[in-house]
Structure formats: structure tokens, C-alpha cells
Amino acid sequence: MFRTKSIDRLQAESGNTPLKRTLGPVSLVALGIGAIIGAGLFVRTAAAIAERAGPSVTLAFLVAGVGCAFAGLCYAEFASMIPIAGSAYTYSYTTMGEFVAWIIGWDLVLEYAVGAATVAIAWSQYFNRVLAYMGLHIPYQWYHSPFEVGMGADAGVHGIMNLPAIGILLILSLLLVRGTQESAVVNSIIVITKVAIVLMVIFVGWRFMVPANHTPYIPPATTYTTSQGVTHAYGGLMGILGAAGVVFFAFIGFDAVSTAAQEAKNPKRDMPIGILGSLVICTILYVLFSHVLSGVATVEDFRTAGKEASVAYAISKYMIGFEWMSKLVTIAILAGFSSVILVMLYGQSRVFFSMSEDGLVPKVFSEPHPKFKTPWKSNLLFFVFTSLFAAFLPDSIVGEMTSIGTLFAFILVCAGVWILRRRRPDLPRAFTVPALPLVSILGIIVCGAMIYGLGWTNWLRLIIWLLIGLIFYFAYGRRHSKLQTGV
């Protein structure tokens, strides 16, 4: 179970791919930005300000960004050296063996498929808000899960099915079937739109910032109890670290660039550019955006009336003369969610494409479309899987599973690049992680600390999910593995 794939064979096979190479460095950076900027920036920032760090949320973004940078450097070395679709799964297979590779491949379902379902749920809520601008409305029961009950005007109404979430998952799955280049073009258009809105909020909001809202910049260490009775450390060092764990969700997605290795025109050069370029750009935008948001509105705003649709609320209340921007921001959030879902669905199908090529999952996941040369059956199967999650489960159940699955993948990648550097220092590397093993160790420590902060309930969910994966591995994967059968 701990036999590793030959990295020499992988490098030789990387040039013989049934997938079409259409992505350059600009498309890869846009792919990364498309996955990163979304729910994290537009939703979780306000929660971090209100419950954890106040205006020092900017420092929390820097902490989370540094943690992701350690993992990003390791991803970049792997992606330039092993330009094969599969991301952390493939990297684990070459360094720690098939058993660990299966665990991480199964774990990545939490990041990509479950993550896509989570964002699709949020997308449906904002979609209904956009419809309200046009005087339209979807009944509560048709955009909520059966586990949710309405409040206010919808008090007592039980959800039945989240239809808008199913709709957006279907549209984007069909777009991925149509072709990677076409999907990349659509994604690039969405990225330009939402980055323009983020920059607009930064430039316009800068003049409306109130110095008192940034004083003190790091609030004294206290505690804050939410309306649900949950107490968090607020202010001080623990508040910043807690906020870093909250806003980590905003960085999920940059590693999806590594799943595009077999569709990159020049993967050894373009993969590091795509991974690190998108991470740097988004970190800068995050720090500036959170600085403006915390300066325009007060902490109390984000704890009360501005808790939901926080960005639009801050614009409407404080940016006098720019109320029209709140509607644009809502539309940008909708577009942002769409591109995140697109990249997550893309990444999931490519991970299972590699696992299928290795025999660990059925061949159906790697069969290319005769015309479009995309793994179309895999796209459609994962549409069904993500739709079940999005239609019938609330986001509170699946959201944090995405974070813990991603952090676990980051830890294995940081360890893997260190192991491979020790075992095969002779391999040519187009990009080399500086200061190894220090970068790997710091990456493992930071990501491990974030996992610790997510609490025992999420540890339990991860363990249960991995146990389900082990059943599939021993029932199918191990018996059909090409590495085990000698194919």
C-alpha cells in the first residue's frame, strides 16, 4: 500500500495527455483568482471583524496569506516538476505511496466537490436578492434545504429543495463539458468583473474611512459572545489568530491551479506563475479591502444590522452618494461565487481523472469526450453528487468540512516536497522552494494550528469521511490499482 509511482515515468507521460493544452500563465492566474475571490472576501471578512479581530483583521489576512504562501511554494515546486493533473493526490503518490495518495484524493472531495456545493448554496441566496431588485422572488421553500425553517416574513416555512443551487451547478458543469478554453474565457470575464468591483470599493471607500473605527487598531484582549451563545477570543494575539482561521476560507482555491497541469501550454514555467501570482494578487486585495471595510463601518455594525450583506450595508449606510454601488457589489458577489464554483468543479473532475488513470476509481472518470476532449462523464457525475449536497443540506454542515479538508491537503504537500527533495535531489526542478525544510516545517505548523482551531467536531467529521473512503479503497481501489496489478 506504500509503493510509490515512478516520478521518471510521470515526467515522461506528462507529454502524452488526452487533454488539450490551451492554458497560458494569464489564464492560470485568472483561474486561481477566480477560485480565491468569492465567499471568503465578501462574507467572512465581516464575521472576522465582528467576532474576532476588529480592524486588525488586516493582520489576520496577512497571517492566513503567509500560511498559504508556505503551501503555495511547495505546490509550485511540485507542479513545475510533475506537470500532471491531480494536484496533492499525484504529489502524495510519488512521495508517500498509494495509501496516502488515496487518503488525500478522497480528502480533496471535501475541498472541491463539497466546497462547490457550499458556495452554490450561498449563490442561491444572493441570486434571490438580485431577483428582488427586479421585483421577483423565489419562495423560501425552493431555495432552502429541508433542515431549515424560515424566520420573519417566512416564519414557520420549511425548506424543501434548493433549486437555484442545482441550476447553477448544472450550468457550470455543462460549461466544463463544453471545453476548458471556453470555461477559462468565461472565468476570465468574471474575474475581471469582480476584481473591478473590489478595486472600486477600495478606491471609493478610502475617502469615507473614519480614523476612530481603526482605533485601537488591535483591540485589547477580551471575549465576544455571539447571538448563538458561542464565545470567541476577541482582540489581542488570540483574536488575530482566531480571525486568521475564519478568513482562511477566503484563500481556498489557489491550489486548484495545480490541477490544470496537463492543460497548461508550458507547465514547468506557467504553473508557479499561476499559483504564486494569484495568491500574491489576492492577498494584496484582501488586506486593502478589509482595511477599507473596517474603516468605513463600525464593529457594532457588523455585529447587528450589517451582519448579513455586510459590504452592501456599509456602502448604503456610509458611502453617501454611492448607494448604487451596493447593487453592483451584490451582482459582483454573485459572479464571484459563480467563478469559485466553476474552478472547484474543474479541480474535482481533474483529481478523479488522475485517480481513474491509476485504476483507483472506475474508468468512467477519465473517459474524454470524443469532440471536446474533456472528462465529461466525470463532470456530470459530480454534478449529481454536488447537487445532492446543495439541494438538501444547509451550508452550516458542509462549510467547515471544506476548510479542514484543504488544510489537511496542504500539510501533506508541505511534507511531500521535503521528502522528495531528500529522496531525489537529482531531479530537474523548474522552480525550487527556498529555505527547505524550513518552509515545509512552517507550512505544516501553521496549517496544523488552523486545524486545531477548527475544533473537535470538524476533526470527527474528517475522520468519518476518511473511514468511508477506506471502505471504497479496500473494496475497489486496491484491487484495481495499476501500480498493484503491474499494468
C-alpha positions as CSV (number, residue, x, y, z in Angstrom):
1,M,0.0,0.0,0.0
2,F,3.0,2.3,0.3
3,R,4.5,1.7,-3.1
4,T,5.2,5.0,-4.9
5,K,4.7,5.9,-8.5
6,S,7.8,6.4,-10.6
7,I,8.4,10.1,-10.9
8,D,10.6,9.5,-14.0
9,R,7.7,7.7,-15.7
10,L,5.3,10.5,-14.7
11,Q,7.5,13.1,-16.2
12,A,7.8,11.1,-19.4
13,E,4.0,10.6,-19.6
14,S,3.2,14.2,-18.9
15,G,3.7,15.0,-22.6
16,N,1.2,12.3,-23.7
17,T,-2.1,13.6,-22.4
18,P,-5.6,13.2,-23.9
19,L,-6.5,16.6,-22.6
20,K,-6.0,19.7,-24.8
21,R,-3.2,22.2,-23.7
22,T,-4.8,25.6,-24.0
23,L,-4.0,27.5,-20.8
24,G,-1.2,30.1,-20.6
25,P,0.1,31.9,-17.5
26,V,-2.5,34.7,-17.7
27,S,-5.3,32.1,-17.8
28,L,-3.8,30.2,-14.9
29,V,-3.5,33.3,-12.7
30,A,-7.1,34.2,-13.6
31,L,-8.1,30.6,-12.8
32,G,-6.5,31.0,-9.3
33,I,-8.1,34.4,-8.7
34,G,-11.4,33.0,-9.9
35,A,-11.2,30.3,-7.2
36,I,-9.9,32.6,-4.4
37,I,-12.0,35.7,-4.5
38,G,-15.6,34.9,-3.5
39,A,-17.4,33.9,-0.4
40,G,-14.4,34.4,1.8
41,L,-13.8,38.0,1.0
42,F,-17.4,39.2,0.7
43,V,-18.9,37.2,3.6
44,R,-16.2,36.0,6.1
45,T,-14.4,39.3,6.4
46,A,-17.3,40.9,8.3
47,A,-17.6,37.9,10.7
48,A,-13.9,38.1,11.5
49,I,-14.2,41.9,12.2
50,A,-17.3,41.4,14.4
51,E,-16.3,38.3,16.4
52,R,-12.5,38.1,16.5
53,A,-10.2,41.0,15.5
54,G,-11.9,44.3,14.8
55,P,-9.8,46.5,12.5
56,S,-6.8,44.2,13.0
57,V,-8.5,41.8,10.6
58,T,-5.9,43.0,8.0
59,L,-3.2,41.3,10.1
60,A,-5.3,38.1,10.2
61,F,-5.4,38.2,6.4
62,L,-1.6,38.5,6.4
63,V,-1.2,35.5,8.8
64,A,-3.5,33.4,6.7
65,G,-1.8,34.5,3.5
66,V,1.6,33.7,4.9
67,G,0.4,30.2,5.8
68,C,-1.0,29.7,2.3
69,A,2.3,31.0,0.9
70,F,4.3,28.2,2.5
71,A,2.0,25.7,1.0
72,G,1.9,27.6,-2.3
73,L,5.7,27.4,-2.7
74,C,5.5,23.7,-2.2
75,Y,2.7,23.3,-4.7
76,A,4.7,25.4,-7.2
77,E,7.8,23.1,-7.0
78,F,5.7,20.0,-7.4
79,A,3.6,21.5,-10.2
80,S,6.7,22.5,-12.2
81,M,8.4,19.1,-11.6
82,I,5.3,16.8,-12.0
83,P,3.0,18.6,-14.6
84,I,0.2,16.0,-14.2
85,A,-3.4,16.7,-13.3
86,G,-4.3,15.6,-9.8
87,S,-2.7,18.2,-7.5
88,A,-1.9,17.0,-4.0
89,Y,-3.1,13.5,-4.9
90,T,-0.4,13.0,-7.5
91,Y,2.3,14.6,-5.4
92,S,1.5,12.2,-2.5
93,Y,1.5,9.2,-4.8
94,T,5.1,9.9,-5.8
95,T,6.4,10.6,-2.3
96,M,4.4,8.7,0.3
97,G,2.8,5.9,-1.6
98,E,-0.6,4.7,-2.8
99,F,-2.4,4.5,0.5
100,V,-1.6,8.1,1.5
101,A,-2.4,9.2,-2.1
102,W,-5.9,7.6,-1.8
103,I,-6.5,9.4,1.5
104,I,-5.6,12.8,0.1
105,G,-7.5,12.1,-3.2
106,W,-10.6,11.3,-1.1
107,D,-9.9,14.2,1.2
108,L,-9.9,16.6,-1.8
109,V,-13.5,15.8,-2.4
110,L,-14.1,17.9,0.7
111,E,-12.3,20.8,-0.8
112,Y,-13.6,20.7,-4.3
113,A,-17.0,19.0,-4.5
114,V,-18.3,19.8,-1.1
115,G,-16.8,23.3,-1.4
116,A,-18.6,23.8,-4.7
117,A,-21.9,22.7,-3.1
118,T,-21.3,25.1,-0.1
119,V,-20.8,28.1,-2.4
120,A,-23.7,27.1,-4.6
121,I,-26.0,27.4,-1.5
122,A,-24.7,30.9,-0.9
123,W,-25.1,31.7,-4.6
124,S,-28.8,30.8,-4.5
125,Q,-29.4,33.2,-1.6
126,Y,-27.7,36.1,-3.4
127,F,-29.5,35.2,-6.6
128,N,-32.8,35.6,-4.9
129,R,-31.6,39.0,-3.7
130,V,-30.8,40.1,-7.2
131,L,-34.2,38.9,-8.3
132,A,-35.7,41.2,-5.6
133,Y,-34.1,44.2,-7.4
134,M,-36.4,43.3,-10.3
135,G,-39.5,42.7,-8.2
136,L,-39.2,38.9,-8.4
137,H,-39.0,36.4,-5.6
138,I,-38.3,32.7,-5.1
139,P,-40.5,31.1,-2.4
140,Y,-38.5,30.2,0.7
141,Q,-39.0,26.5,0.5
142,W,-37.5,26.3,-3.0
143,Y,-34.1,27.8,-2.1
144,H,-33.5,26.2,1.3
145,S,-32.9,22.7,2.5
146,P,-35.4,20.5,4.4
147,F,-33.3,21.2,7.6
148,E,-34.0,24.9,7.5
149,V,-37.1,26.8,8.8
150,G,-37.8,30.4,7.8
151,M,-37.9,33.5,10.1
152,G,-39.5,36.8,9.9
153,A,-41.9,37.0,6.9
154,D,-41.2,33.3,6.2
155,A,-41.7,32.2,9.8
156,G,-42.7,28.5,10.1
157,V,-42.0,27.7,6.4
158,H,-39.9,24.6,5.9
159,G,-37.4,24.3,3.1
160,I,-37.9,21.6,0.5
161,M,-35.1,21.9,-2.0
162,N,-32.5,24.4,-3.1
163,L,-33.4,24.7,-6.8
164,P,-31.2,27.8,-7.7
165,A,-28.2,25.9,-6.3
166,I,-28.9,22.9,-8.6
167,G,-29.4,25.2,-11.5
168,I,-26.0,27.0,-11.2
169,L,-24.2,23.7,-10.7
170,L,-25.8,22.3,-13.9
171,I,-24.9,25.3,-16.0
172,L,-21.3,25.4,-14.9
173,S,-20.9,21.6,-15.2
174,L,-22.2,21.8,-18.8
175,L,-19.8,24.7,-19.5
176,L,-16.9,22.5,-18.3
177,V,-18.1,19.7,-20.5
178,R,-18.0,22.1,-23.5
179,G,-14.3,22.8,-23.0
180,T,-11.5,24.1,-20.8
181,Q,-10.6,27.0,-23.0
182,E,-14.3,28.2,-23.2
183,S,-14.6,27.8,-19.4
184,A,-11.3,29.8,-18.9
185,V,-12.7,32.6,-21.1
186,V,-15.9,32.8,-19.1
187,N,-13.9,32.6,-15.9
188,S,-11.6,35.4,-17.0
189,I,-14.6,37.7,-17.8
190,I,-16.0,37.0,-14.3
191,V,-12.6,37.6,-12.7
192,I,-12.2,41.0,-14.4
193,T,-15.7,42.0,-13.2
194,K,-15.3,41.1,-9.6
195,V,-11.7,42.4,-9.3
196,A,-13.0,45.7,-10.8
197,I,-15.7,45.9,-8.1
198,V,-13.2,45.1,-5.4
199,L,-11.0,47.9,-6.6
200,M,-13.9,50.3,-6.9
201,V,-14.9,49.6,-3.2
202,I,-11.2,50.2,-2.2
203,F,-10.8,53.5,-4.1
204,V,-14.2,54.9,-3.3
205,G,-14.3,53.7,0.2
206,W,-10.9,55.1,1.1
207,R,-12.3,58.6,1.4
208,F,-15.1,57.5,3.7
209,M,-12.9,55.8,6.3
210,V,-13.2,57.2,9.8
211,P,-9.9,57.1,11.9
212,A,-11.9,56.3,15.0
213,N,-13.0,53.0,13.5
214,H,-9.3,52.0,13.4
215,T,-8.6,53.0,17.0
216,P,-7.3,51.0,18.7
217,Y,-6.0,49.0,15.7
218,I,-5.5,45.9,17.8
219,P,-8.3,45.9,20.4
220,P,-7.5,44.8,23.9
221,A,-7.8,41.1,24.6
222,T,-11.4,40.3,25.7
223,T,-14.1,37.8,24.7
224,Y,-17.2,38.2,22.5
225,T,-20.3,36.0,22.7
226,T,-22.4,35.6,19.6
227,S,-26.2,35.6,19.4
228,Q,-26.0,31.8,19.4
229,G,-24.2,31.9,22.7
230,V,-20.7,30.9,21.3
231,T,-17.8,32.8,23.0
232,H,-14.7,33.7,21.0
233,A,-11.4,35.4,22.0
234,Y,-11.7,39.0,20.7
235,G,-8.7,41.3,20.2
236,G,-5.1,40.8,21.1
237,L,-3.0,38.0,19.6
238,M,-5.6,35.3,20.1
239,G,-8.2,37.4,18.3
240,I,-5.9,37.8,15.3
241,L,-5.1,34.1,15.2
242,G,-8.8,33.2,15.5
243,A,-9.7,35.6,12.7
244,A,-6.9,34.1,10.6
245,G,-8.7,30.8,10.9
246,V,-12.0,32.4,10.0
247,V,-10.6,34.2,6.9
248,F,-8.6,31.1,5.8
249,F,-11.7,30.2,3.8
250,A,-11.0,33.3,1.7
251,F,-7.8,31.7,0.4
252,I,-9.1,28.3,-0.6
253,G,-8.7,27.7,-4.3
254,F,-5.2,28.8,-5.3
255,D,-4.2,25.1,-5.3
256,A,-6.8,24.4,-7.9
257,V,-4.4,25.9,-10.5
258,S,-2.2,22.8,-9.9
259,T,-5.0,20.5,-11.2
260,A,-4.6,22.2,-14.6
261,A,-1.1,21.0,-15.2
262,Q,-2.0,18.7,-18.2
263,E,-3.8,21.5,-19.9
264,A,-1.1,24.2,-19.5
265,K,0.9,25.1,-22.5
266,N,4.2,25.3,-20.7
267,P,3.5,23.8,-17.2
268,K,7.1,24.0,-15.9
269,R,7.1,27.8,-16.3
270,D,3.4,28.6,-16.1
271,M,2.3,26.6,-13.0
272,P,4.5,28.5,-10.5
273,I,3.4,31.8,-12.1
274,G,-0.3,30.8,-11.8
275,I,-0.1,29.5,-8.2
276,L,2.0,32.2,-6.6
277,G,0.8,35.0,-8.9
278,S,-2.9,34.5,-8.0
279,L,-2.0,34.1,-4.3
280,V,0.0,37.4,-4.1
281,I,-2.6,39.4,-6.0
282,C,-5.4,38.2,-3.8
283,T,-3.6,38.8,-0.6
284,I,-2.9,42.4,-1.5
285,L,-6.5,42.9,-2.5
286,Y,-7.7,41.2,0.7
287,V,-5.6,43.4,3.0
288,L,-6.7,46.6,1.3
289,F,-10.4,45.6,1.1
290,S,-10.6,44.6,4.8
291,H,-8.8,47.8,5.8
292,V,-11.3,49.9,4.0
293,L,-14.3,47.9,5.1
294,S,-13.3,48.1,8.8
295,G,-12.6,51.8,8.4
296,V,-15.9,52.7,6.8
297,A,-18.3,50.9,9.2
298,T,-18.0,50.1,12.9
299,V,-17.5,46.8,14.6
300,E,-21.0,47.1,16.1
301,D,-22.4,47.5,12.6
302,F,-21.1,44.1,11.6
303,R,-22.5,42.6,14.8
304,T,-26.0,43.9,14.3
305,A,-27.8,45.2,11.2
306,G,-24.8,44.8,8.9
307,K,-24.2,41.2,9.8
308,E,-25.7,40.0,6.5
309,A,-24.8,41.5,3.2
310,S,-22.1,43.4,5.1
311,V,-20.4,45.1,2.2
312,A,-23.6,46.3,0.6
313,Y,-24.8,47.5,4.0
314,A,-21.6,49.5,4.7
315,I,-21.9,51.2,1.2
316,S,-25.6,52.1,1.6
317,K,-25.2,53.5,5.1
318,Y,-21.9,55.3,5.0
319,M,-20.8,56.0,1.4
320,I,-23.2,58.8,0.7
321,G,-23.9,59.3,-3.0
322,F,-22.7,55.8,-3.9
323,E,-25.8,53.7,-2.9
324,W,-25.8,52.4,-6.5
325,M,-22.6,50.6,-5.7
326,S,-24.4,48.3,-3.2
327,K,-26.3,46.7,-6.1
328,L,-23.2,46.3,-8.2
329,V,-21.4,44.7,-5.2
330,T,-24.3,42.2,-4.9
331,I,-24.0,41.3,-8.6
332,A,-20.2,41.0,-8.3
333,I,-20.6,38.7,-5.3
334,L,-23.0,36.5,-7.5
335,A,-20.4,36.5,-10.3
336,G,-17.6,35.8,-7.8
337,F,-19.5,32.8,-6.4
338,S,-20.0,31.5,-9.9
339,S,-16.3,31.5,-10.8
340,V,-15.5,29.8,-7.5
341,I,-17.9,27.0,-8.2
342,L,-16.6,26.7,-11.8
343,V,-13.0,26.3,-10.6
344,M,-13.9,23.9,-7.8
345,L,-15.9,21.6,-10.2
346,Y,-13.0,21.8,-12.6
347,G,-10.5,20.8,-9.9
348,Q,-12.6,17.9,-8.7
349,S,-13.0,16.3,-12.1
350,R,-9.2,16.6,-12.7
351,V,-8.3,14.9,-9.4
352,F,-10.6,12.0,-10.2
353,F,-9.3,11.9,-13.7
354,S,-5.8,11.1,-12.3
355,M,-7.2,8.6,-9.8
356,S,-9.1,6.9,-12.6
357,E,-6.0,6.8,-14.8
358,D,-4.3,5.0,-11.9
359,G,-7.1,2.5,-11.5
360,L,-8.2,3.6,-8.1
361,V,-11.6,4.8,-9.2
362,P,-13.7,3.5,-12.2
363,K,-12.6,4.3,-15.8
364,V,-15.7,6.4,-16.3
365,F,-14.0,9.3,-14.5
366,S,-11.2,9.5,-17.1
367,E,-13.1,8.9,-20.4
368,P,-12.6,12.1,-22.6
369,H,-15.4,13.5,-24.7
370,P,-14.8,12.5,-28.3
371,K,-15.2,16.1,-29.5
372,F,-14.4,18.4,-26.6
373,K,-11.6,16.3,-25.0
374,T,-12.9,16.9,-21.5
375,P,-13.7,14.3,-18.8
376,W,-17.4,14.9,-19.4
377,K,-18.8,11.8,-17.6
378,S,-16.9,12.8,-14.5
379,N,-18.3,16.4,-14.7
380,L,-21.8,15.1,-14.9
381,L,-21.4,12.5,-12.1
382,F,-20.0,15.2,-9.8
383,F,-22.9,17.5,-10.8
384,V,-25.3,14.8,-9.4
385,F,-23.1,14.4,-6.2
386,T,-22.8,18.2,-5.5
387,S,-26.4,18.8,-6.3
388,L,-27.5,16.4,-3.6
389,F,-25.4,18.3,-1.0
390,A,-26.5,21.7,-2.2
391,A,-30.2,20.8,-2.6
392,F,-30.8,19.0,0.7
393,L,-28.1,20.2,3.3
394,P,-27.6,23.6,4.8
395,D,-24.2,25.3,4.4
396,S,-23.5,25.2,8.1
397,I,-23.0,21.4,7.9
398,V,-20.6,21.3,4.9
399,G,-18.8,24.7,5.1
400,E,-16.1,24.0,7.7
401,M,-15.5,20.5,6.2
402,T,-14.1,22.3,3.2
403,S,-11.6,24.2,5.3
404,I,-10.3,21.2,7.3
405,G,-10.0,19.1,4.1
406,T,-8.0,21.8,2.4
407,L,-5.6,22.3,5.4
408,F,-5.0,18.5,5.6
409,A,-4.1,18.5,1.9
410,F,-1.7,21.5,2.4
411,I,0.1,19.6,5.3
412,L,0.7,16.5,3.1
413,V,2.0,18.7,0.2
414,C,4.4,20.5,2.5
415,A,5.7,17.2,3.8
416,G,5.8,15.6,0.3
417,V,8.1,18.3,-1.2
418,W,10.5,17.8,1.7
419,I,10.5,14.0,1.3
420,L,11.1,14.2,-2.5
421,R,13.9,16.7,-2.1
422,R,15.7,14.3,0.3
423,R,15.0,11.1,-1.8
424,R,15.5,12.6,-5.3
425,P,17.7,15.7,-5.2
426,D,18.9,14.9,-8.8
427,L,15.5,15.6,-10.4
428,P,15.3,18.7,-12.5
429,R,13.2,21.4,-10.9
430,A,12.0,24.4,-12.9
431,F,11.0,26.0,-9.6
432,T,12.7,25.3,-6.2
433,V,11.3,26.1,-2.8
434,P,13.8,28.3,-1.0
435,A,14.9,27.6,2.6
436,L,13.7,24.0,2.6
437,P,13.0,22.3,5.0
438,L,12.1,25.5,7.0
439,V,9.3,26.4,4.6
440,S,7.8,22.9,4.8
441,I,8.0,22.9,8.6
442,L,6.4,26.3,9.0
443,G,3.7,25.4,6.5
444,I,2.9,22.2,8.5
445,I,2.9,24.1,11.8
446,V,0.6,27.0,10.6
447,C,-1.9,24.7,8.8
448,G,-1.9,22.3,11.8
449,A,-2.6,25.2,14.1
450,M,-5.6,26.2,11.9
451,I,-6.9,22.6,12.0
452,Y,-6.6,22.6,15.8
453,G,-8.6,25.9,15.9
454,L,-11.5,24.3,13.9
455,G,-12.4,22.2,16.9
456,W,-13.2,18.5,17.7
457,T,-16.5,18.4,15.8
458,N,-14.7,19.0,12.5
459,W,-11.9,16.6,13.4
460,L,-14.6,13.9,13.9
461,R,-16.3,14.7,10.5
462,L,-12.9,14.4,8.8
463,I,-12.2,11.0,10.4
464,I,-15.7,9.7,9.5
465,W,-15.2,10.9,5.9
466,L,-11.8,9.2,5.6
467,L,-13.2,6.0,7.1
468,I,-15.8,5.9,4.3
469,G,-13.0,6.5,1.8
470,L,-11.1,3.5,3.2
471,I,-14.1,1.2,2.6
472,F,-14.0,2.3,-1.1
473,Y,-10.3,1.8,-1.3
474,F,-10.2,-1.7,0.0
475,A,-13.4,-2.7,-1.9
476,Y,-12.3,-1.3,-5.3
477,G,-9.2,0.8,-5.4
478,R,-6.6,-1.6,-4.1
479,R,-7.8,-4.5,-6.3
480,H,-7.8,-2.4,-9.5
481,S,-4.7,-0.2,-8.9
482,K,-2.5,-0.3,-11.9
483,L,0.5,0.1,-9.7
484,Q,-0.5,-3.1,-7.7
485,T,-1.5,-5.1,-10.8
486,G,1.6,-4.2,-12.7
487,V,-0.3,-2.6,-15.6
